[in-house]
């Protein structure tokens, strides 16, 4: 559980700095905060789903490769 917390913090801290930087760049005509949150979620949601899908698709062949490469000795 601690590893998950570290991973989430490792992802959220840089994202927070990026959001603040983009918000600072838009200082003269600020977009509503709800719209900014929606835009980041719109990008983060599909990116997370796509990465999980690719990881699951590639995990099976890599598991078979590790077993075959290791052989009966391991």
N, C-alpha and C positions, 0 to 999 in steps of 0.2 A: 504494500500500500504506500509505503514511503517513496518508492521509485516512481509510482504514478504521480504523486504530489510534486516531486522534483521535476518530472517531465512536463507537467502542466504549468508549473511556474516557469520553467525554461522556455516554454512556448508563449506564455502570456506576457512576460516582462518585455521581451523585444517588441511584441505586438503593441503593447501599451505605448512604448516610445515611438513607434511608427505612426500610431493613431494621433498621438500628440503632435508629431511633426507635421502630418498632413493637415491637422486642424489649425496649426500655427500658420502654415502656408496659405490657408484660406481665411486669413484674418479679416479681410476687408468685406467679403460677402460670404459670411459663414452659412453653411448649410445647417438645417436642423439636426440636432444630435441623433434623433431617431433615424433619420435618413442615413447618417454616417454609420450607425450601428447596423442597419439593415444591409448596407453595401458591403461591410466587412463580413457579415454572416452569410451573405449571398455568395461570397467568394470562398469563405472558410468551409462551409457545409459541403459543397461539391468536391472541394479539394480533399477533405478528410474522407469522404465516401470513396472517391476514386483511389486514394492511396491505400485504403483498407482493401478494396477490391483487387487492386494489382498485387498487394502483398499476399492475399489469400490465393490468388491465381498462381503466383510464382513460388509459394511456399511448398506446395506438393512436389514439384519437380526437384527443388533444391533438397528436400528431405530424402528423396530417392537417390539423388546424386551423392549425398553424404553417406548413405548406407552402402552404396555400391563402391565408393572410393575407399571406405574404411575396410570393408571386407570382413571375413569371419574373425580376424585377429582382435578387433575392438570388441 
